[in-house]
Amino acid sequence: MSARFNTALEAHDVMEVVFKQLKECRFNPELHLYYRNIEKMITTLSTLEVQARQTHKYHKVEAYVIEIEKAIDYLEKMIIISKLTD
């Protein structure tokens, strides 16, 4: 899996694109809840990045980036399914 982002700022840019896709399909509260949960994960990533810069230990950040990427991929797939079933 190729990395689409490395920092929380880049992840927010990716989420803006995902939100535009989410707005194009019929309202689904579960998808919007999942989107908000990913936004919270990105906020946590930002905190982890600050801690990593202070301690010079980046392994937690790298693992969390992978977890967020998986969540974003899942959300994008669910959006596609939602669009196909409309």
N, C-alpha and C positions, 0 to 999 in steps of 0.2 A: 504494500500500500504506500503510495507516494504521499508525502506530507503536503497538505495544502496551506498549512500555517505552522509557525513556530512559536509565536507569541500570542498573548491574549488580545492585543490590538488587531493582529491579523485575523484572529478567530472571529472578532466582532465584524470585520468586513465580510467574512464568509457567511456569517449569520444574517447579515443584511440581505444577501442574495437569496438565502434560504427563506427569509421572511417574505420577500417578494413572490417567491414561488408559492408559499403558503397562502398568501392573499388571493392568488389566482384560482384556488380551488374552493369548493363549498366549505362553509364553516364547520370545523370539527373540533369540539372542545378538547378532546384528548390530544390532538396534534398541537394545539396551542399550549396546552399544559406541558407537553414534552419540550416544545420550543422554549418555554420559560425556564424549565429545569436545566436545559443546556446553557441558557444565559447565566444561570446561577453557577453552573460548573465553570464557565469562563471567568466569572468574577473570582471564584476560588483559585483558578489558574493564575490570575493576576497576583493574588496574595502569595501563592507558591513561588512565583517568579521573583518577587521582592525578597522572600526568605532565601531563595537560592543564590541571589546576588550577594546577600550578606554572608552566607555560610560557604559559598562556592561548591555547593552540592546540588547538582542539577538532575539527579536520577529521578526524583519525585516529579519534577516538571515534565520530563520526557515521558514517563509512564502516564501521567494525567493527560498530556496532549494526545497520546494514542487512544485513551479512553474517550476523550471528547470527539475525536475524529470518528470513532466507531458510532457514537451516538448521533452525530450529524449525518453520517451515511445512512443509518437506520431511518432517521427522520425524512431524509430525501426520498428513500424508497417508499415510505408510507405516503408521502405527498404524491408520488407518481401513481401509486395504487388508488389513492383518493381521486385523482384526476381521471383515471381510467374508468372508475365506477360511476362517475357523474353522468 
